[in-house]
């Protein structure tokens, strides 16, 4: 497995690779993860096109270079430099080149990763099966012009090479097939395998003590994640339902200060709780203590937190984007909004209708069963068995 960051780093892709690798090990496969000595962008040296040009906000984490996690062999490598999503890790490249013959399959998790491109190149050269899961096909519209230009150039050269030379390609959603094909991917190589979660870790807690109604957002605090939309709705929501609270769980992607300033400006700072990064056990408790899960993201590869919310019996309110529509059924397991006004009305409707929340909770617990680890691993094994070098 080639993956930018791995446990204990927190994120949807990290969780995906961890639970898939763990299940494959349980089935008797030997899995090695090549990853970074990093928990987030803040602990690596980053190149910017404006002063001071080179920034590293915090030092590298104290992670082991080699360790076994849940039977998975984990190898971590230092980052030389990062520019946008492109990370240069010469030690990882060198180690992969040295050990490529040990592996039957190279499975890369990331379309924009240089490690994916190099892994693809080595696999083709050594006639190995190379599988790509592109968790990061799209970028947000609010990125600077230079980043969007770089993305276009990447799509036309390295991205095209990666897609054309992959033995098999895994799409998380139906619409991702179109994204792959637009960039040179062969539809005949693509298989849809949705994200999954370990369902036994999540459950609805009927006995949890609550004060008022708690809305929950989980995700990295960045502009495209859209949590500012819900914060802006809080004054009107509180006017109608004065006992609501919004809990925001996740690391700061550089936008938390904006959200804090906005909440203070609107006079709702005392009704918004920021937890920062928390442990998996604490996150599960937050799901159990919540009543409604809000997911105002404008762009997602899949949104594994939706599965976690559903497995905890939470009705979801989200924007109607393709990856969300695949998971949340409007009117059954949650409510999907076309715009911000719609989003507000959907939240208000759930706040005022406890019976609707209960009904959606029951449906969510039922529908999420199809996103089991066992199902994802079965389909992934089929891809591995059918994959050939190209």
C-alpha positions as CSV (number, residue, x, y, z in Angstrom):
1,X,0.0,0.0,0.0
2,X,1.3,3.5,-0.9
3,X,-0.4,6.1,1.2
4,X,0.6,9.7,2.2
5,X,-0.3,9.3,5.8
6,X,-1.3,6.3,8.0
7,X,-2.5,5.7,11.5
8,X,-2.3,7.4,14.0
9,X,-2.9,10.2,11.5
10,X,-6.6,10.9,11.2
11,X,-8.6,11.2,8.0
12,X,-10.9,9.3,5.6
13,X,-8.2,7.9,3.4
14,X,-6.1,6.9,6.4
15,X,-9.1,5.0,7.9
16,X,-9.8,3.4,4.5
17,X,-6.3,2.0,4.1
18,X,-6.1,0.9,7.8
19,X,-9.2,-1.1,7.9
20,X,-8.7,-2.6,4.4
21,X,-5.1,-3.6,5.2
22,X,-6.2,-5.0,8.6
23,X,-8.9,-7.2,7.0
24,X,-6.5,-8.4,4.3
25,X,-4.0,-9.4,7.0
26,X,-6.8,-11.2,8.8
27,X,-7.5,-13.2,5.6
28,X,-3.9,-14.4,5.4
29,X,-2.3,-11.8,3.1
30,X,0.9,-10.0,4.0
31,X,0.5,-6.2,3.8
32,X,3.2,-3.5,3.9
33,X,2.2,0.2,4.0
34,X,4.8,2.7,2.7
35,X,3.8,6.1,4.2
36,X,5.2,9.4,5.5
37,X,6.7,10.4,8.8
38,X,3.9,12.9,9.1
39,X,0.5,13.5,10.7
40,X,-0.5,16.5,8.6
41,X,0.7,19.2,6.3
42,X,1.9,21.4,9.2
43,X,4.7,19.0,10.2
44,X,6.4,18.9,6.8
45,X,8.5,21.6,4.9
46,X,6.2,23.3,2.5
47,X,7.1,25.4,-0.6
48,X,4.9,28.5,-1.3
49,X,5.1,31.0,-4.2
50,X,5.1,34.0,-1.8
51,X,7.2,35.0,1.1
52,X,8.5,33.4,3.3
53,X,8.4,30.6,0.6
54,X,9.4,27.8,2.9
55,X,7.2,27.0,6.0
56,X,7.2,24.2,8.5
57,X,4.8,25.1,11.4
58,X,5.6,22.3,13.7
59,X,8.4,19.7,13.9
60,X,8.1,16.2,12.6
61,X,6.1,13.8,14.9
62,X,7.9,11.2,16.9
63,X,6.7,8.2,14.8
64,X,8.5,4.9,14.5
65,X,10.4,4.3,11.2
66,X,9.3,0.6,11.2
67,X,6.5,-1.0,13.3
68,X,3.7,-3.6,13.1
69,X,0.2,-2.2,13.5
70,X,-2.7,-4.8,13.6
71,X,-0.4,-7.2,11.7
72,X,0.4,-4.6,9.1
73,X,4.1,-3.8,8.4
74,X,4.3,0.0,8.4
75,X,7.3,1.8,6.9
76,X,7.6,5.6,7.4
77,X,9.8,7.9,5.4
78,X,10.8,11.6,5.9
79,X,9.5,14.3,3.6
80,X,12.1,16.4,1.7
81,X,9.6,19.0,0.6
82,X,5.9,19.5,-0.2
83,X,4.4,21.7,-2.9
84,X,0.6,21.6,-2.9
85,X,-0.3,17.9,-2.8
86,X,3.0,16.9,-4.4
87,X,5.4,15.5,-1.8
88,X,9.0,14.6,-2.6
89,X,10.2,11.6,-0.5
90,X,13.5,10.2,-2.1
91,X,14.0,7.7,0.7
92,X,10.5,6.1,0.0
93,X,11.3,6.0,-3.7
94,X,14.7,4.4,-3.1
95,X,13.2,1.8,-0.7
96,X,10.4,0.9,-3.0
97,X,12.8,0.4,-5.9
98,X,15.0,-1.8,-3.8
99,X,12.1,-4.0,-2.5
100,X,9.7,-4.1,-5.5
101,X,10.3,-7.7,-6.2
102,X,9.0,-8.7,-2.7
103,X,5.5,-7.6,-3.6
104,X,2.9,-9.1,-6.0
105,X,0.6,-6.1,-6.0
106,X,1.3,-2.3,-5.6
107,X,-1.9,-0.6,-4.5
108,X,-1.6,3.2,-4.4
109,X,-4.1,5.5,-2.6
110,X,-4.0,8.9,-4.2
111,X,-4.1,10.3,-7.7
112,X,-2.0,13.4,-7.1
113,X,0.7,11.6,-5.2
114,X,4.2,11.3,-6.7
115,X,4.6,8.0,-4.8
116,X,1.7,6.7,-6.9
117,X,3.3,7.7,-10.1
118,X,6.6,6.2,-9.2
119,X,5.0,3.0,-7.9
120,X,3.1,2.7,-11.2
121,X,6.4,3.2,-13.1
122,X,8.2,0.5,-11.1
123,X,5.3,-1.9,-11.4
124,X,5.1,-1.6,-15.1
125,X,8.9,-1.9,-15.4
126,X,8.9,-5.1,-13.2
127,X,5.7,-6.5,-14.7
128,X,3.8,-6.2,-11.4
129,X,0.1,-5.6,-10.9
130,X,-0.6,-1.9,-10.0
131,X,-4.0,-0.8,-8.6
132,X,-5.0,2.8,-8.1
133,X,-7.6,4.2,-5.8
134,X,-7.8,7.9,-6.5
135,X,-9.3,9.4,-3.3
136,X,-8.2,12.9,-4.4
137,X,-9.3,13.3,-8.0
138,X,-10.8,16.8,-7.6
139,X,-9.5,20.1,-6.1
140,X,-11.6,22.9,-4.7
141,X,-12.5,25.9,-6.8
142,X,-11.2,28.4,-4.2
143,X,-7.5,27.3,-4.6
144,X,-5.2,29.9,-6.2
145,X,-4.8,30.1,-10.0
146,X,-1.3,28.6,-9.8
147,X,-2.7,25.5,-8.1
148,X,-5.4,25.1,-10.7
149,X,-2.9,25.5,-13.6
150,X,-0.6,22.9,-11.9
151,X,-3.5,20.5,-11.6
152,X,-4.3,20.9,-15.3
153,X,-0.7,20.2,-16.3
154,X,-0.6,17.2,-13.9
155,X,-3.8,15.8,-15.5
156,X,-2.3,16.0,-19.0
157,X,1.0,14.4,-18.2
158,X,1.7,12.5,-14.9
159,X,-2.0,11.9,-14.2
160,X,-2.6,10.6,-17.7
161,X,0.5,8.3,-17.4
162,X,-0.8,7.0,-14.1
163,X,-4.3,6.2,-15.3
164,X,-3.2,4.6,-18.6
165,X,-0.6,2.4,-17.0
166,X,-2.6,1.2,-14.0
167,X,-3.6,-2.5,-14.2
168,X,-6.9,-1.8,-12.3
169,X,-8.5,1.3,-11.1
170,X,-10.9,1.5,-8.1
171,X,-13.6,4.2,-8.1
172,X,-15.3,5.1,-4.8
173,X,-18.4,6.4,-6.5
174,X,-20.2,6.2,-9.9
175,X,-19.3,9.8,-10.8
176,X,-15.6,9.1,-10.2
177,X,-15.6,6.8,-13.3
178,X,-16.3,9.8,-15.5
179,X,-13.5,11.7,-13.7
180,X,-11.0,8.9,-14.5
181,X,-12.1,8.6,-18.1
182,X,-11.9,12.3,-18.7
183,X,-8.2,12.1,-17.7
184,X,-7.3,9.1,-19.9
185,X,-8.5,6.1,-17.8
186,X,-10.0,3.0,-19.5
187,X,-13.5,2.3,-18.3
188,X,-12.9,-1.4,-18.7
189,X,-10.3,-1.3,-16.0
190,X,-12.5,0.5,-13.4
191,X,-14.4,-1.2,-10.6
192,X,-16.6,0.6,-8.1
193,X,-15.8,-0.2,-4.5
194,X,-17.2,2.1,-1.9
195,X,-15.5,3.0,1.4
196,X,-16.4,0.9,4.4
197,X,-16.2,1.1,8.2
198,X,-15.9,-1.3,11.0
199,X,-19.6,-1.4,11.9
200,X,-19.1,-3.1,15.3
201,X,-17.3,0.0,16.6
202,X,-20.4,2.2,16.1
203,X,-23.8,2.0,17.6
204,X,-26.6,4.2,18.7
205,X,-26.5,4.9,22.5
206,X,-30.1,5.2,23.7
207,X,-29.0,5.9,27.3
208,X,-26.7,8.8,26.6
209,X,-27.6,11.9,28.7
210,X,-28.2,15.0,26.6
211,X,-28.8,18.6,27.3
212,X,-30.8,20.1,24.4
213,X,-30.1,19.0,20.8
214,X,-26.6,18.6,19.5
215,X,-25.6,19.0,15.9
216,X,-22.2,17.4,14.9
217,X,-19.7,18.2,12.2
218,X,-16.6,16.0,11.7
219,X,-13.9,16.9,9.3
220,X,-10.8,19.0,8.7
221,X,-11.7,22.7,9.1
222,X,-11.2,24.1,5.6
223,X,-13.3,26.4,3.6
224,X,-14.5,23.8,1.1
225,X,-15.9,21.7,4.0
226,X,-18.5,24.4,4.4
227,X,-18.9,24.4,8.2
228,X,-19.1,28.2,8.0
229,X,-22.5,27.8,6.3
230,X,-23.9,26.1,9.4
231,X,-22.3,28.7,11.7
232,X,-24.0,31.4,9.7
233,X,-27.4,29.7,10.3
234,X,-26.9,29.4,14.0
235,X,-28.6,32.7,15.0
236,X,-31.8,31.9,13.1
237,X,-31.7,28.3,14.3
238,X,-31.3,29.4,17.9
239,X,-34.2,31.8,17.6
240,X,-36.4,28.9,16.7
241,X,-34.7,26.2,18.9
242,X,-32.8,27.9,21.7
243,X,-31.3,24.6,23.1
244,X,-29.1,23.6,20.1
245,X,-25.4,23.2,20.1
246,X,-23.0,22.7,17.2
247,X,-19.9,20.5,17.9
248,X,-17.0,20.8,15.4
249,X,-14.6,17.9,15.5
250,X,-11.4,18.0,13.4
251,X,-8.0,19.4,12.8
252,X,-7.4,23.0,11.6
253,X,-6.8,23.2,7.9
254,X,-6.0,26.9,8.2
255,X,-9.7,28.0,8.5
256,X,-10.5,27.5,12.2
257,X,-9.7,31.1,13.1
258,X,-12.2,32.3,10.4
259,X,-14.9,30.1,11.9
260,X,-14.1,31.3,15.5
261,X,-14.2,35.0,14.4
262,X,-17.5,34.4,12.5
263,X,-19.1,32.7,15.5
264,X,-18.1,35.6,17.8
265,X,-19.3,38.2,15.3
266,X,-22.7,36.5,15.1
267,X,-22.9,36.2,18.9
268,X,-23.1,32.4,18.9
269,X,-19.6,31.5,20.2
270,X,-21.1,30.0,23.4
271,X,-23.2,27.5,21.3
272,X,-20.3,26.2,19.3
273,X,-17.7,23.7,20.6
274,X,-14.4,23.1,18.9
275,X,-12.8,19.8,20.0
276,X,-9.7,19.8,17.7
277,X,-8.3,16.3,16.9
278,X,-9.6,13.6,19.3
279,X,-9.1,9.9,19.7
280,X,-11.2,7.4,17.8
281,X,-13.0,6.3,21.1
282,X,-13.8,10.0,21.9
283,X,-15.0,10.5,18.3
284,X,-17.4,7.5,18.7
285,X,-18.7,9.1,21.9
286,X,-19.3,12.4,20.1
287,X,-21.4,10.5,17.5
288,X,-23.4,8.8,20.2
289,X,-24.1,12.1,22.0
290,X,-25.3,13.9,18.8
291,X,-28.8,14.1,17.4
292,X,-28.1,15.4,13.8
293,X,-25.0,15.1,11.6
294,X,-24.4,18.1,9.4
295,X,-22.1,17.7,6.3
296,X,-22.0,21.0,4.4
297,X,-19.0,20.0,2.2
298,X,-19.0,21.3,-1.4
299,X,-16.7,18.6,-2.7
300,X,-15.9,15.0,-1.5
301,X,-14.3,11.9,-2.8
302,X,-16.7,9.9,-0.6
303,X,-17.1,11.2,2.9
304,X,-16.5,8.3,5.2
305,X,-17.8,10.3,8.1
306,X,-21.3,9.9,6.7
307,X,-21.0,6.2,7.2
308,X,-19.8,6.7,10.7
309,X,-22.7,9.0,11.4
310,X,-25.2,6.5,9.9
311,X,-23.7,3.6,11.9
312,X,-24.3,5.7,15.0
313,X,-28.0,6.2,14.1
314,X,-27.7,9.9,13.1
315,X,-29.9,11.4,10.4
316,X,-27.6,13.5,8.0
317,X,-28.1,16.9,6.5
318,X,-25.8,17.5,3.5
319,X,-25.5,19.2,0.2
320,X,-26.7,17.1,-2.7
321,X,-23.3,16.4,-4.4
322,X,-22.7,13.1,-6.3
323,X,-20.6,11.3,-3.7
324,X,-23.1,12.2,-0.9
325,X,-26.1,11.1,-2.9
326,X,-24.5,7.6,-3.2
327,X,-24.6,7.3,0.6
328,X,-27.5,9.4,1.9
329,X,-31.0,8.7,0.6
330,X,-33.1,11.9,0.7
331,X,-36.1,11.5,3.0
332,X,-34.9,8.1,4.3
333,X,-31.6,8.4,6.0
334,X,-31.2,12.1,5.8
335,X,-32.1,15.3,3.9
336,X,-30.1,16.6,0.9
337,X,-30.0,20.3,0.1
338,X,-29.6,22.1,-3.3
339,X,-28.5,25.3,-1.7
340,X,-27.8,27.1,1.6
341,X,-31.4,28.1,2.2
342,X,-32.5,24.5,1.6
343,X,-29.8,23.3,4.1
344,X,-31.2,25.7,6.7
345,X,-34.8,24.5,6.2
346,X,-33.7,20.8,6.4
347,X,-32.0,21.3,9.7
348,X,-34.9,23.3,11.1
349,X,-37.3,20.5,9.9
350,X,-35.3,17.8,11.8
351,X,-35.0,20.0,14.9
352,X,-38.7,20.4,15.1
353,X,-39.6,16.7,14.3
354,X,-38.2,14.2,16.7
355,X,-40.3,11.4,15.2
356,X,-38.7,12.0,11.8
357,X,-35.3,11.9,13.4
358,X,-36.1,8.6,15.0
359,X,-37.4,7.1,11.7
360,X,-34.3,8.2,9.8
361,X,-32.1,6.9,12.5
362,X,-33.6,3.4,12.1
363,X,-33.2,3.5,8.3
364,X,-29.6,4.7,8.6
365,X,-28.7,1.8,10.9
366,X,-30.2,-0.6,8.4
367,X,-28.8,1.0,5.2
368,X,-25.2,1.3,6.5
369,X,-24.8,-2.5,6.7
370,X,-23.9,-2.7,3.1
371,X,-20.7,-0.7,3.7
372,X,-19.1,-3.5,5.8
373,X,-15.4,-4.2,5.7
374,X,-16.0,-7.7,4.6
375,X,-17.9,-6.6,1.5
376,X,-15.1,-4.1,0.6
377,X,-12.4,-6.6,1.1
378,X,-14.2,-9.3,-1.0
379,X,-14.4,-6.8,-3.9
380,X,-10.8,-5.7,-3.5
381,X,-9.6,-9.3,-3.5
382,X,-11.5,-9.8,-6.8
383,X,-9.7,-6.8,-8.3
384,X,-6.3,-8.1,-7.1
385,X,-7.0,-11.5,-8.5
386,X,-8.1,-10.1,-11.9
387,X,-5.3,-7.5,-12.1
388,X,-2.5,-8.0,-14.6
389,X,0.4,-5.8,-15.6
390,X,-0.1,-3.5,-18.6
